[in-house]
Amino acid sequence: MNPSITGKPLQLKQLRIRDSFWSSYIHRVRDVVVPYQWEALNDRIAGAEPSHAIKNLKITAGLEQGEFHGMVFQDSDVAKWLEAVGYLLENESDPELERVADELIEIIAAAQMDDGYLNTYFTIKEPNQRWTNLAECHELYCAGHWIEAGVAYYQGTGKRKLLDVCCKLADCIDQTFGPEPGKMIGYDGHQEVELALVKLYRATSNEKYLKLSQFFIDVRGQEPNFYQEQFKQRNGSVHFPFLDIASNLSYSQAHLPVRLQETAEGHAVRAVYMYTAMADIALETGDEELLTACRRLWSNIVEKRMYITGSIGSMAHGESFTLDYDLPNDSAYAETCASIGLILFAQRMLQIEPRSEYADVLERALYNTVISGMSQDGKRFFYVNPLEVWPDACEHNHTFSHVKPQRQEWFGCACCPPNIARLLASLNRYVFTVQGRTLYTHLYVGGDLNAELDGRQLMWKTESDLPWKGEVRFEYIGQSADEFTMALRIPDWCEGASVKINGETVSIEGSIVDGYARLTREWQQGDRIELSLPMTVKRMKAHPSVRAAAGKTALQRGPIVYCAEEADNGADLHLLSLSGGKEFEARFEPELLGGVVTITTTGMRKKQADWDGRLYHVDKPAEEIPAALKFIPYYAWANRGRGEMAVWIKE
């Protein structure tokens, strides 16, 4: 791999999104989500669990008196919010939002210690315990999110104050950790700082930040184990006694050196954040061994440990991966943040090697799990994203107590809401990458592109009807003719894709490389590409080893996975079944759930005959009657009140 010819994502300002589907989400983030989350961080949402995050910063800065409240990683909620603000300001000026952010940055700068250390929990609550419990206490995780915020705000506004705070923080970390004598040969319990340091290196061109990121990746999982050494030094004290992080090394992917890891293990968010950093480092350094590990771990996730909705992490205990094909529907954890991390990993792999399999997964996670994590009004959120819900069981059976049948206003552990905001605010970066003389289109999102391709100006206008229709139109609006390649992804859900250029059908057979149709020509102003991606309702089956989906079918149309909801089909969804050979009708309903395509068909419902009060009966046949079935996009469930939901339906 030659790092000089890898793909580059666009700067946010190079793509102005104007899309019939995604623009409303981006406007919602700007107009509703970010203001709402600011109120939540300031404890001003009636009925929502207090955050204390801003108050913690003010106490640390000496502006208020009080004690620390919240999770040990509470700082990260503020940092992710500020990162989202940076992206919004890079997209569009907002003087009032910038003023609020600037005032917050003054508080953050005042909260930083003279040596660069920045962490409200340890500064207020345990000032003498810095860096003593890296396995559990998220110091480097929070530092990573501060750094990401600093880079985003600098790129969005040109203002250096927060970036300088973050450089000082990174310097503090560099003076503490490393292979040199007198430094700690250790690493964080929740990976995040590694990918953040690569961002800081790219923003500042200071190679010590890249080397520090490499150090954290390389030392992880080596013997003697760092977590266990620290555990002994603090005489066995723990922060999260129910997790046993210091001994359960696979929980934080510290069971083996990263290059030797074969399967995705442990806490799902930690894992994909680490894999993202590994891919970043492989891209910057050309480390083939690290890239091979990335490919191997990617394959294990998407081939054996990922839900059809693009969510990952099947077990509530430890928010973790379990084993191959263990994908329960009703007890799934499937954290929103984990799917966001999977998208980050996919994006980095696309920069290294533009293969459609990465973009297919990115699209699946984005259209299904990520936007499912936020209500349509932008004020309620899912932390967990199950594929089947029986609300009564969630309230009475502790096996399902982590599953919420309705979105929550806020959380004591509120990592997901600001994570959704920062991803959607930076969606521009996931649509295209540029590599040499080729523009790769990964997502079909409408907008105006004004970028550079190999040093020359590149201007395209895109109109997209996704996700409801598979029609995409491109128009070259550059001032001068230019020869280059447009590489259009052919999604895995599409059969029979076709292309027209200036109204003439162009054969793409033989031009598809790694899932992208490559169109090379001298493009003239006014040239138009029409891409048609036929959308049909597909009956999806899981691998036979996925026990939770045995004998069941899920419906997918385009990138959208569908589910049945009690609001349309009545209670007891487990009694429903799809009939073989029946036709499906896909119809756009503009007044339903903000405008969605629904799928209807005729299936069957088992009658609950009179069982004479018995729980069990000898071979009592169940009578089935025809039933009209209706399915809505999975992302839109739980917007019409409390009720059952199911993605997988019996055949």
C-alpha positions as CSV (number, residue, x, y, z in Angstrom):
1,M,0.0,0.0,0.0
2,N,1.3,3.4,-1.0
3,P,0.0,6.1,1.4
4,S,0.5,8.7,-1.3
5,I,-2.3,7.2,-3.5
6,T,-4.9,6.5,-0.9
7,G,-8.3,8.2,-1.1
8,K,-9.0,11.4,0.6
9,P,-12.4,12.4,2.1
10,L,-13.8,15.8,1.2
11,Q,-13.8,18.8,3.5
12,L,-17.3,19.6,4.7
13,K,-17.5,22.9,2.8
14,Q,-16.6,21.1,-0.5
15,L,-20.0,19.4,-0.6
16,R,-23.2,21.3,0.1
17,I,-25.9,18.7,0.8
18,R,-29.3,19.5,-0.7
19,D,-31.1,16.2,-0.4
20,S,-34.8,15.3,-0.2
21,F,-34.1,12.9,2.7
22,W,-30.9,13.9,4.5
23,S,-31.3,17.7,4.5
24,S,-34.1,17.4,6.9
25,Y,-31.9,15.5,9.3
26,I,-29.1,18.0,9.1
27,H,-31.4,20.9,9.6
28,R,-32.9,19.0,12.6
29,V,-29.4,18.6,14.1
30,R,-28.7,22.3,13.6
31,D,-32.1,23.7,14.7
32,V,-33.3,21.1,17.3
33,V,-30.8,18.5,18.4
34,V,-27.8,20.7,19.1
35,P,-29.9,23.4,21.0
36,Y,-31.7,20.6,22.9
37,Q,-28.5,18.9,23.8
38,W,-27.0,22.2,25.0
39,E,-30.0,22.6,27.3
40,A,-29.6,19.0,28.5
41,L,-25.8,19.5,29.2
42,N,-26.8,22.5,31.3
43,D,-29.5,20.5,33.2
44,R,-32.4,22.6,31.8
45,I,-34.6,19.8,30.4
46,A,-37.5,19.2,32.8
47,G,-38.0,15.5,33.6
48,A,-34.7,14.4,31.9
49,E,-31.9,12.9,33.9
50,P,-29.4,15.7,34.9
51,S,-26.1,15.8,33.0
52,H,-24.0,18.0,35.3
53,A,-21.4,18.1,32.5
54,I,-21.2,21.9,32.1
55,K,-21.4,22.4,35.9
56,N,-18.4,20.0,36.3
57,L,-16.4,22.2,33.9
58,K,-17.3,25.4,35.7
59,I,-16.4,23.9,39.1
60,T,-13.0,22.7,37.6
61,A,-12.4,26.2,36.2
62,G,-13.1,27.8,39.6
63,L,-16.2,29.5,38.4
64,E,-18.6,27.6,40.7
65,Q,-18.4,25.6,43.9
66,G,-19.6,22.0,44.2
67,E,-18.9,18.4,43.7
68,F,-18.5,16.3,40.6
69,H,-21.6,14.5,39.4
70,G,-22.1,12.0,36.6
71,M,-20.1,9.3,34.9
72,V,-16.4,9.2,35.0
73,F,-16.5,10.0,31.2
74,Q,-19.0,12.9,31.5
75,D,-16.6,15.3,29.8
76,S,-17.0,13.5,26.5
77,D,-20.6,14.5,26.2
78,V,-19.6,18.1,26.0
79,A,-16.7,17.4,23.7
80,K,-18.9,15.5,21.2
81,W,-21.5,18.3,21.3
82,L,-18.7,20.8,20.6
83,E,-17.4,18.7,17.7
84,A,-20.9,18.7,16.1
85,V,-20.9,22.5,16.5
86,G,-17.6,22.7,14.7
87,Y,-19.0,20.7,11.8
88,L,-22.1,22.8,11.6
89,L,-20.1,26.0,11.5
90,E,-17.9,24.7,8.8
91,N,-21.0,24.0,6.8
92,E,-22.8,27.3,7.5
93,S,-22.1,30.4,9.5
94,D,-24.2,30.8,12.7
95,P,-22.9,33.7,14.8
96,E,-25.1,32.9,17.9
97,L,-24.1,29.3,18.0
98,E,-20.4,30.3,17.6
99,R,-20.8,32.8,20.4
100,V,-22.1,30.1,22.7
101,A,-19.3,27.7,21.7
102,D,-16.7,30.4,22.2
103,E,-17.9,31.1,25.7
104,L,-17.8,27.3,26.5
105,I,-14.2,27.1,25.1
106,E,-13.2,29.9,27.5
107,I,-14.5,27.7,30.4
108,I,-12.7,24.6,29.0
109,A,-9.4,26.5,28.8
110,A,-9.8,27.7,32.3
111,A,-10.5,24.1,33.5
112,Q,-7.2,22.9,32.0
113,M,-4.3,22.4,34.4
114,D,-1.0,24.1,33.9
115,D,0.7,20.9,32.7
116,G,-2.1,20.4,30.1
117,Y,-4.2,17.8,31.9
118,L,-7.9,18.2,31.3
119,N,-10.4,16.0,33.1
120,T,-13.1,17.2,35.5
121,Y,-13.6,13.9,37.3
122,F,-10.0,13.5,38.4
123,T,-9.4,17.2,39.0
124,I,-12.5,17.5,41.3
125,K,-12.9,14.1,42.8
126,E,-9.6,12.2,42.7
127,P,-6.9,14.7,42.1
128,N,-4.1,12.4,43.3
129,Q,-5.2,9.4,41.2
130,R,-4.4,10.6,37.6
131,W,-3.5,7.8,35.2
132,T,-3.8,5.1,38.0
133,N,-6.8,3.2,36.5
134,L,-6.6,3.5,32.8
135,A,-8.5,0.2,32.3
136,E,-11.7,1.7,33.7
137,C,-11.6,5.4,34.1
138,H,-11.7,6.9,30.6
139,E,-9.1,9.6,30.9
140,L,-7.6,9.0,27.5
141,Y,-11.1,8.4,26.0
142,C,-12.2,11.9,27.2
143,A,-8.9,13.4,26.0
144,G,-9.6,11.9,22.6
145,H,-13.0,13.5,22.3
146,W,-11.6,16.9,23.4
147,I,-9.0,16.6,20.7
148,E,-11.6,15.7,18.0
149,A,-13.6,18.7,19.1
150,G,-10.6,21.0,18.9
151,V,-9.7,19.9,15.4
152,A,-13.3,20.2,14.2
153,Y,-13.8,23.6,15.7
154,Y,-10.5,24.9,14.2
155,Q,-11.4,23.5,10.8
156,G,-14.9,25.0,11.1
157,T,-14.0,28.5,12.3
158,G,-10.3,29.0,11.9
159,K,-10.1,29.7,15.7
160,R,-7.1,28.1,17.5
161,K,-8.0,28.5,21.2
162,L,-9.5,25.0,21.6
163,L,-7.0,23.5,19.2
164,D,-4.2,24.9,21.4
165,V,-5.8,23.5,24.5
166,C,-5.9,20.1,22.8
167,C,-2.3,20.3,21.7
168,K,-1.3,21.1,25.2
169,L,-3.4,18.2,26.4
170,A,-1.8,15.9,23.8
171,D,1.7,17.1,24.9
172,C,0.8,16.2,28.5
173,I,-0.2,12.7,27.3
174,D,3.0,12.4,25.3
175,Q,5.1,13.4,28.3
176,T,3.4,10.7,30.3
177,F,3.2,7.7,27.9
178,G,5.7,6.1,25.6
179,P,8.6,3.7,25.3
180,E,11.2,6.1,26.7
181,P,12.6,5.6,30.2
182,G,10.4,7.2,32.9
183,K,7.2,7.1,30.9
184,M,4.3,4.7,31.3
185,I,4.1,1.8,28.9
186,G,0.3,1.7,29.0
187,Y,-2.9,2.4,27.1
188,D,-6.5,3.4,27.6
189,G,-9.3,1.2,28.6
190,H,-11.7,2.7,26.1
191,Q,-10.1,3.4,22.8
192,E,-10.6,6.8,21.2
193,V,-7.5,8.9,21.8
194,E,-5.7,6.8,19.1
195,L,-7.9,8.0,16.2
196,A,-8.1,11.5,17.7
197,L,-4.3,11.8,17.7
198,V,-4.2,11.0,14.0
199,K,-6.7,13.8,13.4
200,L,-4.5,16.1,15.4
201,Y,-1.4,15.0,13.4
202,R,-3.2,15.8,10.2
203,A,-4.3,19.2,11.5
204,T,-0.9,20.3,12.8
205,S,1.6,18.1,10.8
206,N,3.3,17.3,14.1
207,E,4.5,13.8,13.7
208,K,4.8,13.1,17.5
209,Y,1.0,12.8,17.6
210,L,1.0,10.1,15.0
211,K,3.8,8.3,16.7
212,L,2.0,8.5,20.0
213,S,-1.1,7.0,18.4
214,Q,1.1,4.2,17.0
215,F,2.6,3.6,20.4
216,F,-0.9,3.1,22.0
217,I,-1.9,0.6,19.2
218,D,1.4,-1.3,19.3
219,V,1.7,-1.7,23.1
220,R,-1.9,-2.9,23.5
221,G,-2.1,-6.6,24.5
222,Q,1.6,-7.0,25.2
223,E,3.0,-8.8,28.2
224,P,3.2,-8.1,31.0
225,N,-0.4,-6.8,30.8
226,F,-0.6,-3.2,31.8
227,Y,-4.1,-3.4,33.3
228,Q,-3.1,-6.2,35.6
229,E,0.0,-4.3,36.7
230,Q,-2.0,-1.2,37.6
231,F,-4.6,-3.4,39.3
232,K,-1.9,-4.6,41.7
233,Q,-0.4,-1.2,42.2
234,R,-3.8,0.2,43.4
235,N,-4.4,-2.9,45.7
236,G,-7.3,-4.2,43.7
237,S,-9.5,-1.2,43.8
238,V,-12.0,-0.9,41.0
239,H,-14.4,1.7,39.5
240,F,-16.9,-0.7,37.8
241,P,-16.9,-3.8,40.0
242,F,-19.6,-5.6,37.8
243,L,-17.3,-5.7,34.8
244,D,-13.9,-6.9,36.0
245,I,-12.1,-5.0,33.3
246,A,-8.6,-5.5,34.6
247,S,-8.9,-9.3,34.3
248,N,-11.3,-9.6,31.4
249,L,-8.8,-8.4,28.9
250,S,-10.9,-9.2,25.8
251,Y,-13.5,-6.7,27.0
252,S,-11.2,-3.9,25.9
253,Q,-9.3,-5.8,23.2
254,A,-6.2,-6.1,25.3
255,H,-6.1,-10.0,25.3
256,L,-3.6,-10.1,22.4
257,P,-1.5,-7.6,20.4
258,V,-3.8,-6.0,17.8
259,R,-2.0,-7.6,14.9
260,L,-2.7,-11.1,16.2
261,Q,-6.4,-10.6,16.9
262,E,-8.6,-12.8,14.7
263,T,-12.1,-12.0,15.9
264,A,-14.0,-8.9,17.1
265,E,-14.2,-9.3,20.9
266,G,-15.5,-7.4,23.8
267,H,-17.1,-4.0,24.1
268,A,-18.3,-3.2,20.6
269,V,-17.7,0.6,20.6
270,R,-14.2,0.2,22.0
271,A,-13.4,-2.4,19.3
272,V,-14.5,-0.4,16.3
273,Y,-12.9,2.8,17.6
274,M,-9.7,0.9,17.8
275,Y,-10.1,-0.6,14.3
276,T,-10.7,2.9,13.0
277,A,-7.4,4.1,14.5
278,M,-5.6,1.0,13.1
279,A,-6.9,1.8,9.6
280,D,-5.9,5.4,10.1
281,I,-2.3,4.5,11.0
282,A,-2.1,1.9,8.2
283,L,-3.2,4.6,5.8
284,E,-0.6,7.1,7.0
285,T,2.3,4.7,7.4
286,G,1.7,2.0,4.8
287,D,1.7,-0.7,7.6
288,E,0.6,-3.8,5.6
289,E,0.5,-6.0,8.7
290,L,-1.9,-3.6,10.5
291,L,-4.0,-3.4,7.3
292,T,-4.2,-7.2,7.1
293,A,-5.5,-7.2,10.7
294,C,-8.1,-4.5,9.8
295,R,-9.4,-6.6,6.9
296,R,-9.5,-9.8,9.0
297,L,-11.5,-8.1,11.8
298,W,-13.8,-6.3,9.4
299,S,-14.7,-9.6,7.8
300,N,-15.4,-11.3,11.1
301,I,-17.8,-8.5,12.0
302,V,-19.8,-8.2,8.8
303,E,-19.8,-11.9,7.9
304,K,-20.6,-13.3,11.4
305,R,-21.4,-10.7,14.0
306,M,-23.5,-7.9,12.5
307,Y,-27.2,-7.5,12.5
308,I,-29.1,-7.0,9.3
309,T,-29.7,-3.4,10.4
310,G,-25.9,-2.7,10.5
311,S,-25.8,-2.8,14.3
312,I,-23.2,-4.7,16.3
313,G,-22.8,-5.9,19.9
314,S,-25.3,-8.6,20.7
315,M,-24.9,-8.8,24.5
316,A,-26.0,-6.3,27.2
317,H,-23.3,-7.4,29.7
318,G,-20.3,-5.5,28.6
319,E,-22.2,-4.0,25.6
320,S,-20.2,-6.7,23.8
321,F,-19.7,-9.0,20.9
322,T,-20.2,-12.6,21.9
323,L,-19.5,-15.4,19.4
324,D,-20.1,-16.0,15.7
325,Y,-23.7,-15.9,14.6
326,D,-25.0,-15.1,18.1
327,L,-27.5,-12.4,17.1
328,P,-30.5,-12.5,19.3
329,N,-33.3,-10.1,18.3
330,D,-35.1,-9.3,21.5
331,S,-32.1,-9.0,23.8
332,A,-29.8,-7.3,21.3
333,Y,-27.7,-4.5,22.7
334,A,-26.8,-3.0,19.3
335,E,-25.7,0.4,20.8
336,T,-26.1,3.4,18.5
337,C,-22.5,4.4,19.2
338,A,-21.3,1.0,18.0
339,S,-22.9,1.5,14.6
340,I,-21.4,5.0,14.4
341,G,-18.0,3.4,15.1
342,L,-18.6,0.8,12.4
343,I,-19.3,3.7,10.0
344,L,-16.0,5.4,11.0
345,F,-14.2,2.1,10.4
346,A,-15.9,1.6,7.0
347,Q,-15.0,5.2,6.0
348,R,-11.3,4.7,6.8
349,M,-11.2,1.4,4.9
350,L,-12.7,3.1,1.9
351,Q,-9.9,5.7,2.0
352,I,-7.4,2.8,1.8
353,E,-9.1,0.6,-0.7
354,P,-12.4,1.7,-2.4
355,R,-14.4,-1.5,-2.3
356,S,-18.1,-1.3,-2.3
357,E,-18.5,-3.8,0.6
358,Y,-17.3,-1.1,3.0
359,A,-19.8,1.5,1.6
360,D,-22.6,-1.1,1.6
361,V,-22.1,-1.6,5.4
362,L,-21.7,2.1,6.0
363,E,-25.0,2.7,4.2
364,R,-26.8,-0.1,6.0
365,A,-25.8,1.2,9.4
366,L,-26.5,4.8,8.6
367,Y,-30.0,4.4,7.1
368,N,-31.2,1.9,9.7
369,T,-29.5,1.9,13.2
370,V,-28.1,5.4,13.4
371,I,-31.2,7.4,12.5
372,S,-33.3,4.9,14.5
373,G,-31.4,6.2,17.5
374,M,-33.2,9.6,17.3
375,S,-36.9,10.4,17.3
376,Q,-38.4,12.4,14.5
377,D,-38.6,15.5,16.6
378,G,-34.9,15.2,17.5
379,K,-35.5,15.2,21.3
380,R,-35.6,11.5,22.3
381,F,-33.0,8.9,21.7
382,F,-32.3,5.2,21.7
383,Y,-29.1,3.9,23.3
384,V,-30.0,0.3,22.5
385,N,-31.5,-0.8,19.1
386,P,-33.2,-4.2,19.3
387,L,-34.8,-6.0,16.4
388,E,-37.8,-7.3,18.4
389,V,-39.6,-5.7,21.3
390,W,-42.3,-6.9,23.6
391,P,-42.8,-3.9,25.9
392,D,-44.3,-5.9,28.8
393,A,-41.2,-8.2,28.9
394,C,-38.9,-5.1,28.9
395,E,-40.7,-3.9,32.1
396,H,-40.9,-7.2,33.9
397,N,-38.0,-9.5,32.8
398,H,-34.5,-8.3,33.7
399,T,-33.1,-10.1,30.7
400,F,-34.6,-7.3,28.6
401,S,-34.4,-4.4,31.0
402,H,-31.8,-2.6,28.8
403,V,-34.3,-2.6,26.0
404,K,-36.6,0.5,25.9
405,P,-39.8,0.4,23.9
406,Q,-39.7,4.2,23.6
407,R,-36.9,6.6,23.2
408,Q,-35.6,8.5,26.2
409,E,-35.1,12.2,26.7
410,W,-31.6,11.8,28.0
411,F,-29.4,9.3,29.8
412,G,-27.0,9.3,32.8
413,C,-24.6,7.8,30.3
414,A,-25.5,10.0,27.3
415,C,-22.8,9.0,24.8
416,C,-25.2,8.3,22.0
417,P,-27.2,11.5,21.4
418,P,-24.1,13.8,20.8
419,N,-22.6,11.0,18.7
420,I,-25.6,11.0,16.4
421,A,-25.3,14.8,16.2
422,R,-21.6,14.8,15.2
423,L,-22.1,12.1,12.6
424,L,-25.0,13.7,10.9
425,A,-23.4,17.2,11.1
426,S,-20.4,15.8,9.2
427,L,-22.3,13.6,6.7
428,N,-20.6,15.4,3.8
429,R,-17.4,13.5,4.5
430,Y,-18.9,10.1,3.9
431,V,-20.4,10.7,0.4
432,F,-17.3,10.9,-1.8
433,T,-13.6,10.2,-1.7
434,V,-11.0,11.4,-4.2
435,Q,-8.1,9.2,-5.3
436,G,-5.9,10.3,-8.1
437,R,-8.0,11.1,-11.1
438,T,-11.0,9.2,-9.8
439,L,-14.1,10.5,-7.8
440,Y,-15.7,7.6,-5.9
441,T,-19.3,8.0,-5.0
442,H,-20.1,5.9,-1.9
443,L,-23.5,7.3,-0.8
444,Y,-26.2,8.7,-3.1
445,V,-26.9,12.0,-1.5
446,G,-28.1,15.1,-3.3
447,G,-25.9,18.2,-3.3
448,D,-23.4,20.5,-4.9
449,L,-19.8,19.4,-5.1
450,N,-16.9,21.9,-5.5
451,A,-13.7,20.1,-4.8
452,E,-10.3,19.4,-6.4
453,L,-9.3,16.3,-8.3
454,D,-5.6,15.9,-8.7
455,G,-5.1,19.7,-8.4
456,R,-8.0,20.7,-10.8
457,Q,-11.4,22.1,-9.9
458,L,-14.2,19.5,-9.9
459,M,-17.8,20.6,-9.8
460,W,-20.8,18.3,-9.9
461,K,-24.5,18.7,-9.0
462,T,-26.2,15.5,-7.7
463,E,-29.9,14.9,-7.3
464,S,-31.0,11.7,-5.6
465,D,-34.4,10.1,-5.0
466,L,-33.0,7.6,-2.4
467,P,-34.0,5.9,-0.3
468,W,-37.5,5.7,-1.8
469,K,-36.6,5.5,-5.5
470,G,-33.3,4.3,-7.0
471,E,-32.9,7.2,-9.4
472,V,-29.7,9.4,-9.2
473,R,-28.7,12.2,-11.5
474,F,-25.4,13.9,-11.9
475,E,-24.5,17.0,-13.9
476,Y,-21.0,18.2,-14.5
477,I,-21.0,22.0,-14.0
478,G,-17.2,22.6,-14.2
479,Q,-16.2,25.6,-16.3
480,S,-13.7,23.6,-18.4
481,A,-13.6,20.2,-19.9
482,D,-11.6,17.6,-18.0
483,E,-10.8,13.9,-18.3
484,F,-11.3,11.8,-15.2
485,T,-13.2,8.8,-13.8
486,M,-16.5,8.8,-12.1
487,A,-16.8,5.6,-10.0
488,L,-20.4,4.9,-9.0
489,R,-21.1,2.3,-6.3
490,I,-23.5,-0.5,-7.3
491,P,-25.1,-1.3,-4.0
492,D,-25.4,-4.9,-2.9
493,W,-29.2,-4.6,-2.7
494,C,-29.5,-3.7,-6.4
495,E,-29.8,-6.0,-9.4
496,G,-29.9,-4.6,-12.9
497,A,-28.3,-1.2,-12.4
498,S,-28.1,0.9,-15.6
499,V,-26.4,4.1,-16.6
500,K,-27.1,6.8,-19.2
501,I,-24.8,9.5,-20.2
502,N,-26.5,12.5,-21.9
503,G,-29.5,10.3,-22.5
504,E,-27.6,7.4,-24.2
505,T,-27.5,4.1,-22.4
506,V,-23.9,3.1,-21.6
507,S,-23.0,-0.5,-20.8
508,I,-21.3,-0.9,-17.5
509,E,-20.5,-4.6,-17.9
510,G,-16.8,-5.0,-17.7
511,S,-16.4,-1.5,-16.1
512,I,-17.3,-2.6,-12.6
513,V,-14.2,-2.9,-10.4
514,D,-14.6,-3.7,-6.7
515,G,-18.3,-2.9,-6.9
516,Y,-17.9,0.5,-8.6
517,A,-18.9,1.3,-12.2
518,R,-16.0,3.3,-13.6
519,L,-16.9,5.9,-16.2
520,T,-13.9,7.5,-17.8
521,R,-14.1,10.2,-20.4
522,E,-13.5,13.9,-21.0
523,W,-16.4,15.5,-19.2
524,Q,-17.9,18.7,-20.6
525,Q,-20.0,21.3,-18.9
526,G,-23.6,20.1,-19.0
527,D,-22.8,16.4,-19.2
528,R,-25.4,14.4,-17.3
529,I,-25.2,10.9,-15.8
530,E,-28.4,9.1,-15.0
531,L,-28.0,6.1,-12.7
532,S,-30.9,3.7,-12.2
533,L,-30.8,1.3,-9.2
534,P,-34.0,-0.8,-9.4
535,M,-35.6,-1.2,-6.0
536,T,-37.6,-4.3,-5.3
537,V,-38.9,-5.7,-2.0
538,K,-36.4,-8.5,-1.0
539,R,-37.1,-11.4,1.3
540,M,-33.9,-11.5,3.3
541,K,-32.7,-14.7,5.1
542,A,-30.0,-15.0,7.7
543,H,-27.1,-17.5,7.6
544,P,-28.4,-20.9,8.9
545,S,-26.2,-20.6,12.0
546,V,-28.1,-17.5,13.2
547,R,-30.5,-19.3,15.5
548,A,-32.6,-16.3,16.3
549,A,-33.6,-15.9,12.6
550,A,-34.2,-19.5,11.8
551,G,-37.4,-20.0,9.8
552,K,-37.9,-16.3,9.6
553,T,-37.7,-13.6,6.9
554,A,-36.9,-9.9,7.0
555,L,-37.9,-7.4,4.3
556,Q,-35.6,-4.9,2.7
557,R,-36.1,-2.4,-0.1
558,G,-33.2,-0.5,-1.2
559,P,-31.0,0.4,1.8
560,I,-34.0,0.3,4.1
561,V,-34.7,-2.7,6.4
562,Y,-38.4,-2.9,7.4
563,C,-40.2,-4.0,10.6
564,A,-43.7,-4.8,11.6
565,E,-45.2,-2.6,14.4
566,E,-48.1,-3.1,16.7
567,A,-49.6,0.2,15.5
568,D,-50.3,-1.3,12.1
569,N,-50.7,-5.0,12.8
570,G,-52.1,-5.3,16.3
571,A,-50.5,-7.0,19.2
572,D,-48.9,-10.5,19.3
573,L,-46.6,-10.0,16.3
574,H,-45.2,-13.5,17.1
575,L,-48.4,-15.0,15.7
576,L,-47.9,-13.4,12.2
577,S,-46.2,-15.2,9.3
578,L,-45.4,-14.3,5.7
579,S,-47.0,-16.4,3.0
580,G,-44.8,-17.7,0.2
581,G,-45.5,-16.4,-3.3
582,K,-47.6,-13.4,-2.2
583,E,-47.0,-10.1,-3.8
584,F,-45.7,-7.0,-2.0
585,E,-47.0,-3.5,-2.5
586,A,-44.5,-0.7,-1.9
587,R,-46.3,2.7,-1.5
588,F,-45.2,6.1,-0.5
589,E,-47.3,7.6,2.3
590,P,-46.4,11.3,2.6
591,E,-48.4,11.8,5.8
592,L,-47.0,8.8,7.7
593,L,-43.8,9.2,9.9
594,G,-42.6,12.2,7.9
595,G,-43.1,10.5,4.6
596,V,-42.1,6.9,4.1
597,V,-42.5,4.0,1.7
598,T,-44.5,1.2,3.4
599,I,-44.7,-2.4,2.4
600,T,-48.0,-4.3,2.5
601,T,-48.9,-7.9,1.8
602,T,-51.2,-10.7,2.8
603,G,-49.9,-13.1,5.4
604,M,-51.3,-15.3,8.1
605,R,-52.1,-14.9,11.8
606,K,-52.5,-17.8,14.1
607,K,-55.8,-17.8,16.0
608,Q,-55.6,-18.1,19.8
609,A,-58.2,-20.8,20.1
610,D,-59.8,-21.7,23.4
611,W,-57.2,-23.6,25.4
612,D,-59.5,-24.1,28.4
613,G,-57.1,-22.3,30.6
614,R,-54.3,-24.7,29.8
615,L,-50.7,-23.6,29.2
616,Y,-49.8,-26.7,27.3
617,H,-51.8,-29.1,25.1
618,V,-51.2,-32.3,23.3
619,D,-50.7,-31.5,19.6
620,K,-53.3,-28.9,19.4
621,P,-53.3,-27.5,15.9
622,A,-53.3,-23.7,15.5
623,E,-55.8,-22.4,13.0
624,E,-54.4,-19.7,10.7
625,I,-56.4,-17.0,9.1
626,P,-55.4,-14.5,6.4
627,A,-54.1,-11.2,7.7
628,A,-53.2,-7.9,6.1
629,L,-49.6,-7.1,7.0
630,K,-47.9,-3.7,6.9
631,F,-44.2,-2.9,7.4
632,I,-42.5,0.4,8.0
633,P,-38.9,1.4,7.8
634,Y,-37.1,0.1,10.9
635,Y,-35.6,3.5,11.6
636,A,-39.1,5.0,12.1
637,W,-40.4,2.6,14.7
638,A,-41.5,3.8,18.1
639,N,-42.6,7.2,16.9
640,R,-46.3,6.3,17.4
641,G,-46.4,5.3,21.1
642,R,-45.6,2.2,23.0
643,G,-46.0,-1.1,21.2
644,E,-44.5,-4.3,19.9
645,M,-42.0,-4.4,17.0
646,A,-40.3,-7.2,15.0
647,V,-37.9,-7.2,12.1
648,W,-37.8,-10.9,11.5
649,I,-41.2,-12.6,10.7
650,K,-41.9,-16.3,10.5
651,E,-42.4,-17.9,7.2
